[in-house]
Amino acid sequence: MSSLFLQQLALSVLIAGLWISGATLLSERLGSKLGGMVSNMPSTILVSLLFIGITQGTPFATETTATIPLGMSLSTLFLFAFIALLPRGLTRAVADSLGTWLVLALAASLFQETGRITWTVLYFVIALTTYLLAERVLHIPAMGRTGKSFSLSQVGLRALFAGSVVGTAILVARTGSAFWAGIFSTFPAVMLSSMVILTLSAGPAFARATGKIMLLASTNIVIYGYFCGLLFPVAGLAGGTALSFFIAVGWIWLLRPLIRRGR
């Protein structure tokens, strides 16, 4: 492994661990709606695309963004399967939802020539449909703050667990293919670790409530990837990353009225 890849791995683990730990704590402090809105802001994908551009060039990083809508479609279906299965137990939810993701990823590899627009339309249909199913069929209500307090060691353990999940995903994802790099850059490591942490800490009902909001709020990652693809060639890696992140934050802000109207 190159030293640059090891730097990417270490930075991804650090950022993801701190981000997920902070986001899950925020969820429990302020409720599932706000927590779900911020939990899936670009974190590991930000680092992944940045280092792909550094190690393999800006054109390759730009090409990689084309499969982000497909990757997020798979991740959204993973999350919906998780929250639907969680009443049957955490182990069952983790195993079956990851199995769902793997089967769908292998099936999607048969359609590598499909364009970005098709995947993007499909993704938004999946995101809206799964959110409505969680809202109106599964009847998952929003949850308020838990009121629990946490020690520094508990926060550290959250960060260690989340970072380990993300680091493992990055190691598995190392490939020379732009298609698979894009798929694995959106592997649901953040969703998985967030859901496991919240289930163990705040209970299945709270985890499901947060996951429901993440189904819709995760659209910001597709927005982020789309603008990275547009801005990398003209603004460079650093400029394109920064501008795309702020646009993703703005997108989440625009979604607030819709999320507030939910259960």
N, C-alpha and C positions, 0 to 999 in steps of 0.2 A: 504494500500500500504506500502511495506517495505521502509525503509530509503534508501536502496541501489537502489531500483527502482526509487525513487524520485531523487536520485543523477544522475542516468542514464538519466532520463527525462530532468533534468535541464541542464546537460552537452550536451545532444543532441540538445536541443533548442538553447543553446548558440553557439555551434560549427556550426550548420546548419545556424542559423541566420547570423552570421558573414561571413561564407563561401559564402552563396548565395548572400548576400549584396555585398561582395567584388567581386564575380564573375560577377554579373550583371554590376557593375560599370566598371570592366575591359573590359567587352564586349563593352560597350558604348565608352570607351576611346580608345580601340585598334581595334575594329571591330568584326564582328560576327564570323569570323573563329577562332580567338584565344579565344574569349569568349566561344564559343561552345566547344572548346577542354578542357577547364579547369572547366567549370560549373559543370560537372557531375563526377568529381573526387571523390573517396570514402570519404564520410563525415558521413552521418547518418548511413550508413551500417557499417562503421568502429566502431562507438560507439555501435551500436546495437549488433554486433557479440561479441565485447569485453565484454559487460555486460552480454550477454547471457552465455558466458563462465564463468564469475565470479559467476553468480547467480545459474546456472544450470549445470556447469561443462564443461570441455573441450570437452569430447565426444559428448555432446548435441550440442555444438556450431559447431563442425565439421560436425555433421549430418545435421544441419541447412543449411550449405553451399550448400548442394546437390540441393536445390530448388531455388537457386539464379538465374541460367539461365532461369528457368521458370518465376520467378518474373520479371526479366529484359525483357523477351519476352513480358509480359503483359504491362510493363511500356513503352517499345518502341512503341507498338501499340497504347497506350494512347497518346504518344507524336505525333505520325504521325496523329492520328485523330484530335488532337488539332490544329496542324499547317494547316491541310487541311480545317478545319472548321472555322478557325479564320477570314477569309474574311466575314463570315456571322455574326460576332459579338463576343465579348469576352464572354458574358454570355452563348451564344449557344455553343461556343467552350469548355468552362469549363464543362458545364452540360453534353454534349453529350460524351466528351472524358472520363469523370469519369464514366459515365454509361457504356461505352464500356469496361473500365477496370474492373468494378464490374462483368459484365456478363461473361467476359472471365475468371476472377478469380474463379467464381463459377463453370464454366464449367471445368476448369483445376483441380478442387478438385476431379473430377471423375477419374483422372489418377494419383493418388498419388503413385502408384507402378512403374511408369515409371522412368527409370534410368537417372542419371546425363548426360551421354554421349548423349542420345537422346535429352534431353532438351537443351544441349549445342549446338548441331548441328542445332536444330530448331531455337535457338536464333540467331546464326550468319546468318542464311538464312534470318530471319526476319529483322535483323539490316541492312544487305546489301541491301535487296529488298526495304525497306522503304526509305533508303537513295537515292537509284537510282530513285525511284518514285518521291521523292521530288525534285531531281535534274533534271530529264528528262521529267517528266510528269507534275508536278506542276510548274516547271521552276522557282524555288525560287532562286534568285541571292544572292550572298554574299553582305554584306553591310559594308561600312567603318565606321570609328569613327563618333560619333554624335557631338562631340565638346561641349557638355553641361557640365556645372559645377554644383556641388551639395553641399548643406550645410550639416553640421554635423547632423542636425535634420532630413533631408531627408534620409541620410544614416542610421540613427537609426530607422526610420520608416520602411525602407526596411528590416532591420534585425529583427525587431519585427514581421512584417507580416510573413516573411519566417520561423522564429522560431516557431510561433504559428501554422502554417500549419504542420510543422514537429512534434511538440509536440502533436497535435491532432491525427496524424497518429499513433504515438507510443502508445497513450492511447487506441485507438481502437484496436491496434494490440496485446495487451497483452493477451497471450494464452499459454497453456501448450503444444501445438502441434508443433513439429519441422517443419512440412509441412507449417502450417500457419505462424509460426514465420519467416520462410524463405521468404514466399510470401510478408508479410507485411514489412520485413526489406528492401525490394526493392519497396515499395509503392512509386509512382511517386511524392512524396511531394516536392523534390528538383526541378523536372521538372515543376510541377504545379506552384510553387511559382516563379520560375525564369521566366516562360513564362508570368505570370500575371504582374509581376513587369516590364519586358521589354516592354510588350504591352502598359501599362499605361504610361511608361516613354519615350520610344523611338519610339513607334508606332508599329502597327501590322507587317509591312514589316520587320522591324529589328528583332522582336521576331521570326518570321518565319525563317529568315535567320540563327539565332542562333540555333533554334530548329533543323533545317536541319543538322547542324554539330553535334549536340548532339546525333542524331540518330546513327551515326557511332562512335563518340568518347565515347559513353557510354559503348562500349565493354570493356573498362578498368575495369568496375565494375565486369563483369563476370570473367575476368582475376584475379582480386583481390580475389573474392570469391573462385575461383578454388585453388589458392595458399594458401589461409587461410585453406582450407580443407586438403591440403597436409602438411602444416607447423605447424599448431596448435599442432598435436600430438608429433612432434619432437622438435619444437623450443619454445613451450609454447605460451600462449596467447599474451604476449607483444612482444616477438620475432617474432612470426608468423604474427602479425599485422604490425609491422614495415617493415619486409621484403616484405610482400605482397603489401604494399602501394608503396614501391620503384619500385617494378616490374610493378605495374599499371602505374606509372609515365613513366617508360621506354616504355611501350606499347603505350601510347599516343604519345611519341616522334617518335616511328616507324610509326605511322599513318600520321604524318605531310605531307609527300610527296603526299599521296593519297588525303588528304583534300585540299592541295594547288592546285591540278589540277582541282578541282571542279569549278563551276561557281562563 
